[in-house]
Amino acid sequence: MREIIALQAAIKKQESITSDIAAHEDRLHDVSIMAKELEAENYREKDALLARTDKVFARWSTLEEKSKSKRHELEKLLTVLVFHVSSKKSIPVRIISHFNFYQKG
């Protein structure tokens, strides 16, 4: 039961992180607009600027994917954990080690 409560807390924490990430999306959109404006004005460092912008967007995409993936994994783990607790079966060691991994991360 303690593990379920801790896992639910981890899911809420991950939801908070995902919300924080989403809150910055407007800024990313603004950066994109500014980069396009500088490119249109033929800014002398436009190649470096565009490369940097592409790198930021790639990192952003990776961050979003990892955040969604972690939440999905936590939810799957919670489902398995609830099943094992409700069926009064002992929790397999591999599930416990997976749970401990998410507790640290």
C-alpha positions in Angstrom: 0.0 0.0 0.0 2.9 2.4 0.8 4.3 1.8 -2.6 1.0 2.7 -4.3 0.8 6.0 -2.4 4.5 6.8 -3.3 3.8 5.9 -6.9 0.7 8.1 -7.0 2.8 11.0 -5.6 5.5 10.3 -8.3 2.7 10.5 -11.0 1.5 13.8 -9.6 5.1 15.2 -9.5 5.5 14.1 -13.2 2.2 15.8 -14.1 3.6 19.0 -12.5 6.8 18.7 -14.5 4.8 18.2 -17.7 2.7 21.3 -16.9 5.9 23.3 -16.3 7.2 22.2 -19.6 4.0 23.1 -21.4 4.0 26.6 -19.8 7.2 27.4 -21.7 5.8 26.5 -25.1 4.8 30.1 -25.8 8.4 31.3 -25.3 9.6 28.7 -27.8 7.0 29.9 -30.3 8.3 33.5 -29.8 11.9 32.3 -30.4 10.8 30.7 -33.6 9.1 33.9 -34.8 12.1 36.0 -33.9 14.4 33.6 -35.8 12.2 33.7 -38.9 12.2 37.5 -38.8 16.0 37.7 -38.5 16.3 35.2 -41.3 13.9 37.3 -43.5 16.0 40.4 -42.7 19.1 38.5 -43.9 20.8 38.7 -40.5 24.5 38.1 -41.0 24.7 35.3 -38.4 21.5 33.7 -39.7 23.0 30.3 -40.4 24.3 30.0 -36.8 21.1 31.3 -35.5 19.0 28.8 -37.4 21.3 26.0 -36.4 20.9 27.0 -32.8 17.2 27.3 -33.1 17.0 23.8 -34.7 19.0 22.4 -31.8 16.7 24.1 -29.2 13.6 22.6 -30.9 15.2 19.2 -31.1 15.9 19.3 -27.3 12.4 20.6 -26.7 11.0 17.6 -28.6 13.2 15.2 -26.7 12.1 16.7 -23.4 8.4 16.4 -24.2 8.8 12.8 -25.4 10.8 11.8 -22.3 8.2 13.5 -20.0 5.3 11.7 -21.7 7.2 8.4 -21.6 8.0 8.6 -18.0 4.4 9.4 -17.1 3.2 6.5 -19.2 5.7 4.1 -17.5 4.6 5.3 -14.0 0.9 4.8 -14.9 1.7 1.3 -16.2 3.6 0.5 -13.0 0.8 1.7 -10.9 -1.7 -0.5 -12.7 0.5 -3.6 -12.2 1.1 -2.6 -8.5 -2.6 -2.1 -7.8 -3.3 -5.5 -9.4 -0.8 -7.3 -7.3 -1.9 -5.6 -4.1 -5.6 -6.2 -4.8 -5.1 -9.8 -5.7 -3.0 -10.2 -2.5 -0.2 -11.7 -4.5 3.4 -10.9 -3.6 4.9 -8.2 -5.7 7.6 -9.6 -8.0 11.1 -8.4 -7.4 11.4 -6.9 -10.9 8.4 -4.7 -10.3 9.9 -3.5 -7.0 13.2 -2.7 -8.7 11.4 -0.9 -11.4 9.5 1.1 -8.8 12.7 1.9 -7.0 14.2 3.2 -10.2 11.3 5.7 -10.6 11.5 6.7 -7.0 15.1 7.9 -7.6 14.4 9.6 -10.9 
